[in-house]
Amino acid sequence: MKGKEILPTIRKINDYLKKSEKLKPIIELLDKDNFLKKTRKRCNDNLHYNYYYNVLLNDNAIYIKNRLKYLDNLEKDLDNIILQHLSLIFFLNDHYMMSSDYRDCIDLGLIPEENSQYRVDPFVQYILDKTVRENRPDLYELIKNRTEMQLT
């Protein structure tokens, strides 16, 4: 890699995810409310650059009618993107939720407590509760039911 490759559009990434059999259950739930389609439209289908108008929203010296409405929409879009990101990561790689208890014992030459490898890191549990569980309990339940990790 030389840093010259162009990143695919969100649409191409989403199409790739939709074709994955492993992700099918969670993608179906994520697509249920079409939030990605709406977000992609508002964000100009780009990952790292956006409409100039959206940049101007952050300049208080410029009067923009309905500024708060647009900023609220942007906040919801970011929340939805984070929600999707966390849902996909923990659905695919549930061991990323693991607390360090099990590994710490092994590193210290101790015998880990039984099933300690299934403990969820408190920070991860907090983030999942605040992002996924509060906003999309259906996604949270799917992740919880598909993992051996001890989600509350």
Residue, then its C-alpha position, 0 to 999 in steps of 0.5 A: m500500500k502506498g496510500k494512493e488507493i481510493l476508499p470505496t464509497i459507503r454504498k460499495i462498503n454496504d453492498y459488500l456487507k450485505k453479501s456476507e452470509k455471516l452478517k446477514p442477521i444483523i444487516e437485516l436488522l440494520d437495514k430495517d429502518n433505512f437509516l444508512k440510506k438516509t445518512r448516505k444521502r445527507c452525507n453526500d455518500n462520502l467518508h472523509y469530505n462533505y458538502y461545503y454547506n455542512v462545514l459552514l454550519n460550524d461557523n457562528a459568524i454566518y447566519i444559517k436558517n435552521r442551523l440547529k436542525y441540521l446539526d441535530n441531524l448530523e448528530k443523529d447520523l454520527d450516532n447511527i454510524i457509531l451504532q452500526h460500527l459497534s454492532l458489526i464489530f461485536f457481532l463478528n468478533d465477540h472476543y473484542m468485548m472481553s475484559s482483561d481478567y482472564r488474560d491478566c491471570i495467565d500473564l501472571g502465571l495464575i489459574p484464571e477463574e472458571n468462565s472468566q474468559y466470557r466476562v465483558d469489559p465494563f467500559v465495553q458494556y457501558i458503551l454498548d448500553k449507551t449506544v446500542r441497547e438504548n437506541r436499538p434493543d433489537l440489535y443488542e438482543l441479537i448480539k447478546n443471543r449470538t455470543e458466549m460473552q456475559l452481556t447484561 
